[in-house]
């Protein structure tokens, strides 16, 4: 019973946060709503990052490549064909004539992200540790370079423009909701549990016959799908995209969010994305000048990066598990006590359990009873 | 903040280093393969030095210091701030600044993180690099500062289609001497033996009385010195210091380190050299209109090497893969 409750909380917690953010956002001005939408979309990318890195324990610096591919594909194919013919004259024929709706482009983004991630994963996922980090970083560099200069698949050094702006606050919130549900559902699968076993002890997991490569590839592909989907949301939120927007700065920002939230839980990914996203959004607004009460403050350009960087460093040194402590929402309070299985299901005894429970008992996810 | 592009800027750096008040293309066309080779060696040495500073710290602590790039950047900015002083004084100040900064990073970041995994430190120092890049942007401006440093070294020694410049010789000399000193210290002094023992087995070394703190400090001092040398050699060739300079250098340097085999200093250094060399050579071979795809080619090369030899290009087959 309690484990069922925990499961509900695991999904409902992040979704509730998204809903709250969306409701708060809807009371704001149009310009502010754009910022909130941006936070939600960025949090979607963080969820994508989490699906791979959180579950596998392998750091990837390449996930933004899938965001880039999703954003560019969705942006190009939904922008009006006449602008494509003038702005991107050397485009492949099918790219310059095909026109799809925004909704279709979200699916396309997810599909392309998954495909690209799958292909990259086949080549790279036998690597671990530093080599994997470097190799995924190389993927990011290659994607950036190709998208920036190959004018048959994109606008080259120019940005993709005149993309229909369809990611409203509601769509952004729904998008993040979908990503959370996908990540949660994946977390319940056998493949993900096996992957988590490899994260805890790669050698032992392989010793009992778990294929490191196979399960990493599954996670990587799903992560790529969410990333591509987020990329499509991203381009429809801004109405344009350039390669510089989906490169190292975004990689750093989303990585910082994941780390600050706590790499090991979905709750942490969502929380980190939203909390740090809000802070970053506020700071970069303040760099353009912001009124705090009667005071007009303009922060120096670049300060937001400094603050986010310092927060990331401080969190990693003093609280390496992030603000979520690598726990899912309410996980610690709703966990079954290992000693008295099946008792203490009454609500009033929960409080007692909390008092007695030591914090480290509840970390690994357990199967549904 | 500008977006860093590790390879893009190197090409421009190379272009600048090649120029004799002429456009890029005639110089490129005029140069023979020996000329390209000389340039490639020159860039290789710079990245070899970057790799030394990463490899030393990794050897002792099994941790990655990406913030080393910002040490280089600060060194370069120190050269900008001391433009009116004699060259020798500037070099001394640059080395002092780099060593000091290196030690500060050691105390603030690496001491609390002792025992953390290589990836954790990679991410922490990634964050630190970004924060410092922001600091440089605020303090020194986005567009970079021109530094005049020993520009006479850019004069040609052997002209014609070889195009050998003094700076290349100086680079090779400095790189060679520094590496020789390093080897002498590592293999000929007590602290060097301690250092190698620490690299071999951290806990056992401590058990038998090696003063780990001293060893770590020494590694960071050497890292600082090599960063200072990179700062000096690089600004001679590319007299513009931008906030992204450090990050650009360190990413490719780290790539080289892992590529060569981060487990051993010699292999790591060779890896750094290979990446710089290959990048420069590809830049010479690739046709002008495809030069924009140079980063793609370089990183393709990196991926191919990593997939075929995950433990490093120079790590013998069959040896234990990465202990991290």
Boltz contact constraints between the chains, C-beta under 6 A:
constraints:
  - contact:
      token1: [A, 59]
      token2: [B, 119]
      max_distance: 6.0
  - contact:
      token1: [A, 127]
      token2: [B, 310]
      max_distance: 6.0
  - contact:
      token1: [A, 129]
      token2: [B, 322]
      max_distance: 6.0
  - contact:
      token1: [A, 129]
      token2: [B, 324]
      max_distance: 6.0
  - contact:
      token1: [A, 130]
      token2: [B, 118]
      max_distance: 6.0
  - contact:
      token1: [A, 130]
      token2: [B, 258]
      max_distance: 6.0
  - contact:
      token1: [A, 131]
      token2: [B, 258]
      max_distance: 6.0
  - contact:
      token1: [A, 131]
      token2: [B, 306]
      max_distance: 6.0
  - contact:
      token1: [A, 131]
      token2: [B, 310]
      max_distance: 6.0
  - contact:
      token1: [A, 134]
      token2: [B, 255]
      max_distance: 6.0
  - contact:
      token1: [A, 134]
      token2: [B, 258]
      max_distance: 6.0
  - contact:
      token1: [A, 135]
      token2: [B, 303]
      max_distance: 6.0
  - contact:
      token1: [A, 135]
      token2: [B, 306]
      max_distance: 6.0
  - contact:
      token1: [A, 138]
      token2: [B, 299]
      max_distance: 6.0
  - contact:
      token1: [A, 138]
      token2: [B, 302]
      max_distance: 6.0
  - contact:
      token1: [A, 138]
      token2: [B, 303]
      max_distance: 6.0
  - contact:
      token1: [A, 141]
      token2: [B, 295]
      max_distance: 6.0
  - contact:
      token1: [A, 141]
      token2: [B, 299]
      max_distance: 6.0
  - contact:
      token1: [A, 142]
      token2: [B, 296]
      max_distance: 6.0
  - contact:
      token1: [A, 142]
      token2: [B, 299]
      max_distance: 6.0
  - contact:
      token1: [A, 145]
      token2: [B, 295]
      max_distance: 6.0
  - contact:
      token1: [A, 145]
      token2: [B, 296]
      max_distance: 6.0
  - contact:
      token1: [A, 146]
      token2: [B, 296]
      max_distance: 6.0
  - contact:
      token1: [A, 149]
      token2: [B, 292]
      max_distance: 6.0
  - contact:
      token1: [A, 244]
      token2: [B, 3]
      max_distance: 6.0
  - contact:
      token1: [A, 247]
      token2: [B, 3]
      max_distance: 6.0
  - contact:
      token1: [A, 248]
      token2: [B, 3]
      max_distance: 6.0
  - contact:
      token1: [A, 248]
      token2: [B, 4]
      max_distance: 6.0
  - contact:
      token1: [A, 252]
      token2: [B, 130]
      max_distance: 6.0
  - contact:
      token1: [A, 300]
      token2: [B, 138]
      max_distance: 6.0
  - contact:
      token1: [A, 302]
      token2: [B, 1]
      max_distance: 6.0
  - contact:
      token1: [A, 302]
      token2: [B, 134]
      max_distance: 6.0
  - contact:
      token1: [A, 302]
      token2: [B, 137]
      max_distance: 6.0
  - contact:
      token1: [A, 302]
      token2: [B, 138]
      max_distance: 6.0
  - contact:
      token1: [A, 305]
      token2: [B, 1]
      max_distance: 6.0
  - contact:
      token1: [A, 305]
      token2: [B, 130]
      max_distance: 6.0
  - contact:
      token1: [A, 305]
      token2: [B, 134]
      max_distance: 6.0
  - contact:
      token1: [A, 306]
      token2: [B, 131]
      max_distance: 6.0
  - contact:
      token1: [A, 306]
      token2: [B, 134]
      max_distance: 6.0
  - contact:
      token1: [A, 306]
      token2: [B, 135]
      max_distance: 6.0
  - contact:
      token1: [A, 309]
      token2: [B, 127]
      max_distance: 6.0
  - contact:
      token1: [A, 309]
      token2: [B, 130]
      max_distance: 6.0
  - contact:
      token1: [A, 309]
      token2: [B, 131]
      max_distance: 6.0
  - contact:
      token1: [A, 310]
      token2: [B, 131]
      max_distance: 6.0
  - contact:
      token1: [A, 312]
      token2: [B, 127]
      max_distance: 6.0
  - contact:
      token1: [A, 313]
      token2: [B, 124]
      max_distance: 6.0
  - contact:
      token1: [A, 313]
      token2: [B, 127]
      max_distance: 6.0
  - contact:
      token1: [A, 313]
      token2: [B, 128]
      max_distance: 6.0
  - contact:
      token1: [A, 316]
      token2: [B, 124]
      max_distance: 6.0
  - contact:
      token1: [A, 317]
      token2: [B, 112]
      max_distance: 6.0
